[in-house]
Amino acid sequence: MDPLEEMPVVVNCVLTRARVIDKDEIPVQELNLFYAKRPSDNEYVTISDAVVKVSGPGQTYDFVWNGGKWISTFIPEFGTEYTLDVTLPDGKRLSARTVVPQEMYISGVPVYSGRHCCSSATYYRVEPRDQEAFIWITGAEDRPEIRRFCTNHPGADDSNVVDGVWQDLPIAVSVRDNYNNIFNDTLEEADRDLWMKFGRMCLDLPIHKDYLRIHHPASFDNGITGHLIQNIYHGYSPSADGFILAADSIDAIDPPAGSVGRYTTYRLPIRTYFLSQEYDLYLSKIIGRGLHSDEFAEMYSMDEYYTNIEGGLGVFGSMFYTESFSYHYIYY
């Protein structure tokens, strides 16, 4: 027997859907199949002569070998279970299952009292509200410099929390000074009270480096901010099913021509990923140890790493991601 064939076989496949402004959804699904490395190996060895299939309700999709990986063309359906089946050249089989997340999104509005904005952090709500979600948040694809995030969501993973709080970031200092100027100018007593409750709480939030990982349960209740915020903005009343999100960089946008009053508009460009549970577990283990998501084959001891592949290692998961832009308006 070839000693290489005694090594575990690794499968990495994440069925993917996307909603990105001004971009068409790409229907190509990719799969990596290879032998795990031995300590003496410089590179892992790919497997190019297997039979790879993914099956959904009433439909089976064949993967073909193309340019160093396996590909198939289809768009997975939201909320649907798919089964992976891999037959190796020696007849061994690997299998796994995943359920594609439901179509979800997060909507955000700044919190207002009267005509004054109380925080440059944004209050988010996950829709639909009755769905459990495994959420990862990063900067948008063209904004890699957005690398520090803050939230009061109790389901946030604290494994990537670093020293400091949000008010230590340069963007928070400028916002805080702006609000302090408003205090001394036109801020009414009710607005001042709301800023002291809500805005100051934002400033004390811990910093998460590179990403936010959040387990958002169905029928989520924050239990922190809902009772603090009573004002309604455009029919939206922040309540206990929302959470605060802030980051270390936002875009200043000029107000539209002819606008009344003085205000500054800010935009926070983020990418939100909704992951299947198995991919969330896999990714948290890999990234939590300082690795990239495709480096599973580098490991010689797999006991501490999550896998859902029967007969092998790796992950068969799914995700849906979207890019959104939340806006903050600071009125003078």
N, C-alpha and C positions, 0 to 999 in steps of 0.2 A: 504493500500500500504506500502511496505517496505520503510522506510525512505531513505535507501541507493539508491533505484531506483529513488529518486527525485534528486540525484546528477547528474551532467553532465557525459556523457560517453566520455572517452578519447581514441583516437586511435593514436598510433605512428607507422608509417611504412615508411621506406625509401628503395625503390628498389635500389639495388646496383650492380655495375659492377666494376671490378678492373683489372689493368695490373701491376703486380709486378714481377720483375725479379726472376726467379727460383721458382716461386710459381704458382700452378694451380688456375684458377678462381673458386671460390666456388659458386655453383649455388643455395644455400639455401637463401631464402628471409624470413625475420622475421617480425612479427607484434605483438605489445602489445595492449591489449584491457582491460580496467579497468574503474571503477568508480572513479571520482575525490575524493580526500580526503575531509572530513569535518574537522573542527578545532579539533574535539574530537577524530579523528581517529589516531591510531598509524601507520597503514599501509593502503595502498590502496587495494581495493578488485578487483582481476582479474575476468574476465568474460570468462568462459570456455565452455559455451553451446550455442554459437552463430553460425551463418552461415556466413563465411567470404570468399569472392571471389574477385579476381583481373582479369580484362578482358583486353586483347589487341586485335589487329586485328585478327579476326578469331579464337581466342583461349581464354578459360577461365581457370584460375588456382584456385583450391580449397586449402584453408589453413586448416590445422588440428591442434588441440590442442596437444602440446608436451612439457612437462617439464616446465610448467609455462608460455609459450608463444605460439603463432600461427606461423606455418611454412609452406612453400611451396617450391618446388624444380623447379626452372626455372631461366634462364638468360634473363633479359629484353633486348630488342633490342634498340640500340642507336637511338635517334631521334624519338621515338615512344610514342604515348599517351596511358596511362593505366588508367582504371577506377576501383575504389575501391567500393565494395558494402558489407555492413555489416547488417545482420538482427539479432536483439537482441531477447532474449527469449520471450519478451512481444510483439513482432511484429514490434517494432520501427526499422527504417532503418537509416543508416548513409552512406554517399557517398562522394567521392572526386575524383579529377583527377590530374594527373601529366604527364609531358612529360620528358622522360629520355634525359639527355643532349647528344649532338652529341659526337662521339669519338674525343677527343681533346688531345693535349699535349703541353707542353712548352719546347722549345729547347733553350739551353744557350751556349754561347761561351764567353770566356774572351776577352777583347778588346785589340788589339795589335796595335803598330805602328812599322813597320819594324820588327826587331827581339826581341823587348822588350815588355813585358807585362806592361800595364799601370794601371791595377787595379785588385785587388783580388775579387772585386764585379763582378758579371756576368751579361751580357746583354741578356735578354730573349725576345723571340718572341713566341706568341701564335699561334698555327696552328690548324685548318685552319684559315686564317686571316679574313675571312668574317663572322665569327660567334661571336655573343655575348656570354659572359661567366661570370658566377658567381664563382669566384675562391677563395679557401681557401688553404693556404700553411702552413704546419707544418714541424717539423723534421721528418725524416723517422721513421718507427715503432720502430726500434731498437736504435734510437738516441733521446730519450726524453729530453736529456740535451740541445738540440738545441731549445732555447726558445725565442730568440730575433732576429728580422728580420728588414731589412731596404729596402726601395724601393723608387723610384721617380715616380711610377705610379700614375697619378692624380686621378685614381679611387679607391685608397686605402682608406679603412675605418680608420679614425683616432681615433676611440673610445677607442682603446687599446694602444695609444701612451703614453710612459712614459718619464720621464726626461732623458735628454742626447741625444747625437747623435752618429753615428756609430764610429767615431774616438775615443770615450771614451771607447770602448770595447777593451779588451786585444788583441784580434785577429787583430784589426785594427792598434793598436800601433806597433805590430811586422811587419805588412805589410808596414806601413808608414816608419818605420826605414829602412826596406829593400830597399824601393824605394829611400829614401834619400841617402843611400850608393851608389846606382846605379847612382844618379845624380852626385856624386863626382867621378865617375869612368868612365863608358863607354857610358852613355846615350847621344845620339845625340840630337842636338837642336830641330829637329822636334818631336822626342819622348818626350823630356822634355816639349814641348809646349802642346802636347796632354795629358800628365799626369796632367799638371797643370789645364787644362780645365776639363777633365773627372774624373781623380782620386780625385782631391780635392772636386769636387761636391759630389762624393760618401761619402767622409768622413763627410760631413755635413748633411747626411740624418737622419731623426728622427728614433727612435727605437720603434718598435711594439712588445709588449710582448705576448708570447705564440703562436701567429699565425699572418698571414697576411690574411685579407679579401679584395678582389679586385673585383670591378665591371668593367669588361673589355668589352667595347662596340665593336660591329662589325665595321670593317674599322677603327680600333683604330689609333689615331695619338697622340703621346706623346707630341710633340710640344716643347720639351726641349732638348733632347740629339741628335736628328738626325742631326741637322746642325753642331754639334760639332765634329762629327766623320766622317772622310773622308777615312780612310784607310780600305783596304780589307784584311781579313784573311781567307785563304782557300776558297776564292770565296764568303765569307759571308760579306756583308757590313752592319753593324748596321745602322739602319735608324729610322725614327720617328714612326715606328710601333712596337718598342721594348721598354723595360723598364729595369731598373737596379734592381738586387736583391742581397742582402748580408745578412749574418747571423753571429751569435756569435761564431760559431765553425766550423772548417773545418779539414779534415784529410790530413796529410802530407804523401805522397807516394814516395818511393824511385824511381828514374828514372830507366828505363829498362837497363839491362846490355848492354854495347857496345854503349850507346847513346853518341852523340857528343855534346860537350859544357857543361856548368854548368847551371843547373836549378833545381827548386823545383816544384813539382807537388802537387796541393791541390785538394781535392774532397769535394763538398758540398752535403751531402745526404738529400734530402727533399722528402716529400709526397705532391702531388698536388691533390686537390679535385675540381671537376667540378660539381656544384650543380644545381638542378632545382631551378627556382626562388622562389617557395614557400618554399622549404627547406632552402634556403639562408635566407629568411626573418624570418622564424621560429627560425633558429639557432642563428641569430644575436640578436634577442630579448632575447632568453634564456641565452646565454653565456654572453651577454652584462650586464646581471643582476647577474653575478657571479654564475650561475647554470650550472649543467651538462645537456646534451641534453635529458636525460631521466627523468628529474625532473619536467616535466610539470604538472604532477598530484599533485604535492605538493602545487600548487597555489590555493588560495581561491578566489582571484579576478582576473578574466581572461581578463579584458577589455584591458590591455596594451600588451597582448601577441597575436602574430599572430596565426591564425588557418585557414585552408582551408577545414575543415570537416563540411559538411552540416548535421545538426542534432546533432552535438557533438563538441568536442574540439580536439586539437592535430594537427597532420600533416600527410599528405600522400604526400611524395616527392620522389625524386630520385637523385642519384649521380653516378659519375664515378671517380675513383681515380687511380693514378699511382705514382710510386716512380721513381725518376730520380736522376742522379748523374752528376752534372756539374763539369768541371775540369778547374783549373786555373794553368797556367805555368808562373813562375817567372824566367826570364832568367838573368844570370849574364854576 
